[in-house]
């Protein structure tokens, strides 16, 4: 039994203490053997679950998921604290100093009046901090661990700051058609198909950006609609005394169109 004081309400220092106990010699057999790599996926999953709570407007779930997300931050910080490299206080210190540096209009003398001006200044300060002297260096700093659509969008936004961008969505739409044509040629030739398909996806992201549409949100919406329609297809098939796997593609397509009409 560990030495621990139970309370009616806990705070951040209690959270840190619990994590230290779990990682201690007499703590949890699972927690104390974890590494940054072994819990990397957990961090991502908790971030996405937090995002889902936000999207659904479920504040009770958001409360819980924010706690799970913070637990992951404390977990990673604790691992390094045990090594003597840094601790959670160092994480907080770095984050606070970054916020102060990147808000000179709040903590300094700079005057900014619009959110757009703030974003420009934030990006300039960030590039100075990271000693990025070119847009290419800024592009290279975009994390490759991001969802691919978001990463493409962030890279394209950095190119836009150099003026390398379409004046409106029409040029991006034509480029998408061009890339689809190149994909067709690659498929016919049986080579460079993955490369050309990637270019089609990048062109689609570019079009979404210029239409001010979040490509991740758009694709997730499409997936949600697909699931809803497929669910309806199964229901329609069952009502007819059939099962989808036993139907040919033509019959399945007819149910798909029926499911779409019912939306």
N, C-alpha and C positions, 0 to 999 in steps of 0.2 A: 504494500500500500504506500503510495507516494504522499508526501506532506503537501496538502492542498487545502485552502480555505474556501468553502462554499459560500456563495453570496446570492442575494436576490437579484442583483444586477451587476454585470461585469463591464469593464472598460478595455481600452486598448492595451494597457499594461498587463491586465489579466490574460488577454488573448496571447500576448507574447510569452507570458509565463507558462500557459498551457502548452504552447508549441514547444517550449524548451523541455517541459516535462515529457511530452510525447517522444522527443528525440533523445532523451536521457537513457542511461544504462538500464534503469528500471522502468522505462517507458513502454511504448507500443512496439512490438516486434516488427510490424510493417513500417511504421513511420520512421523508425531510426535507421533503416537501411536504404531509404530513398535517396536519389540523387537528382540534380537538375534535369538530367536526361530522362530519368524514369517518370518524373511528374510533369514533364513538358506538355504532354497531351492534356493532362488534367487542367493546366492553366488555360489552355485554349478552349477546352470544353466549358469551363466555368465562365469565361468571357462571353461565349456564344449563348449560354443559358441566361446570363445577365441581359444580353441584347434581346433575347426572346421575351423576357419579362417586360422590358421597355416597350417592345413592339406590341405586346398584348395589353399593355396598360395595367398589368397585375402588380399593384404596389406591394402587396403582402409577399408575393414571390420575389419582387425586386429586392425587398429588404433581406430576404434569405440569400439570394444569389450574390448580392454585394458582399455579404459576409463570407460566402464561399470563395469569392474572388480575392478578397483581402487575405483570407487564410493562405491562398497560394502565394501571395506576395510575402507574407510572414514566413512561410515554409522555405522559400528560396533564400530569404535573408538569413534565416536561422542556420541553414546549411553553411553559408559563408561565415557567419559569426563563429561557428565551431572551428573553422579553419583559421580564424584570426584575420581575415581579409577585410570584411566590412560587416556592419550589422544594420538593423532596421533604422536606427537613428541616422546612420550615414545615408541610407536611402532617402529618408525624409529631408535631410540636410541638402542633398544634391537636388532634390525636386524643388525645394523652397527657393534655393539660389537660382535655379533655372527660371522659375516663374517670375522672380524679381527682375532678372536680366531681360526676359522677353516681354516685360510690361513696363518699358521706360515711360510710357504715357501715364502710368499709375504711380510708379515708385521713383520716377525721375522727372525731368523737365520737358520731355517731348510732348507735344500736343497732337492728339489724334481724335478725330470726330466720328469716324464711321467704322463699322466692323471690317469693311474691305481694307481700310488703311491699317488696321490692327494686324490683319493677316499678312499684309505685305511686310510690315515691320518685323513680325514674328519670324517670317521666313528669312529675312535679311540677317537678323541676329543669330538664327539657327545656323546659317551658312558660315557666319563669322566664327561661331563656337567650334564648328567642325572643320574649320579651315578649308572650306570648299570654295575653290577659286573659279570653278566652271560649272555650267549646268550639267555637263556629263558626270562630274563628281557627285552632284546632288542626286542625279538619277541612280548612280551606283550605290548610293546610301539607302535607297528605298529597300526595306526589308524583303528578302525573297520568301520569308515565311508568311507574308500576307496572302490572303486569297488572291488567286491569279487575276481576277477581274479588277479588284481594287488596286493591285500593284500596277497593272497596265494603266489604269486611270490616273494614278499619282504620277507616273512617269510622263504621261502625255501632258498633264498640267504643268510640269516643269518645263517641257518643251515650249508650251504656250507662252511662258514668260520671256522667251527669246524671240517671240513672234513666229515660231514655227508651228502654225496652226491654220486651219481653214477659217475664213471670215464668218461662215455660218454653217449650219448643218447640211446644206445642199451638197457641198464638196465632199463631206464625209460620207454622205449617202452614195454618191457616185463611186467613191473609193471602195465602199463595201461591195458594190456590184462588180467592180474590177477584180477585187480579191476573190470573189466567188468564182469568177471566170477562170482565174489562175488555179483555183482549187480543182475545178472541173478538168482542166488540162493536166494537172498533176495526177488526178485519179485515172484519167485515160492512159497516161504514160506509165503509171504504176511506180512513180518515184516522187520524193519530196512532199508526200501527202500530209504528213504531220506538220511540216513547216508551213505549208500553205493554209492548212486548217487553222493553225495558230494565228496567221495573218488575218484570216477572216474574223476570228474572235476579237483580235485587237482592233480591227476596223469597226466592229460592232460596238465595242466599248467606246471608241472615239465618237461614234454617232450618238450614243447615249449621253456622253459627256456634253456634247454641244446642244443636245435637246434638254439638258439639265435633268437627266434621269439617272438615278443610282443603278448601275448595271447589276449589282448584287441583288438589290431589291427587286428589280425587274425579273431576273432569272428565278429568284425564289417565288415570286408571284406566279410565274409560269409553272413552276413545279407544283405549287399548291393547287392551281387549276387542273393540272394533269391528274393529280391524286383524286381530286373531287370528281372529275369526269370519269376516271377509271372505276371509282367506287360506284358511281351511278350505272356504269356499264355492267358491272357485276350484278347489281340489283335488277336491272332490266333483263339480263340473261336468266337470272334465277326465276323471275316472274314468268318467263317463257318456258321454264322447266329445263333450262340448259346451263352449261358451265362454259365460261370463256375459253379455257384450254381446248375444249372439244369443238370449237367453232372455227371455220376458216377465216382468213384475213378479211375477205369481203364482208362477211357477216359481222365481224368485229368492228369494221369501219362503219357499218350502218348503225351499230349501237353507239359508236363514238359520236357520230353526227347527231343522233337522237339525244345523247347526253348533253351535247353542246347547246342544242335548242332549248333544253330545259333549264338553262342557267338564268 
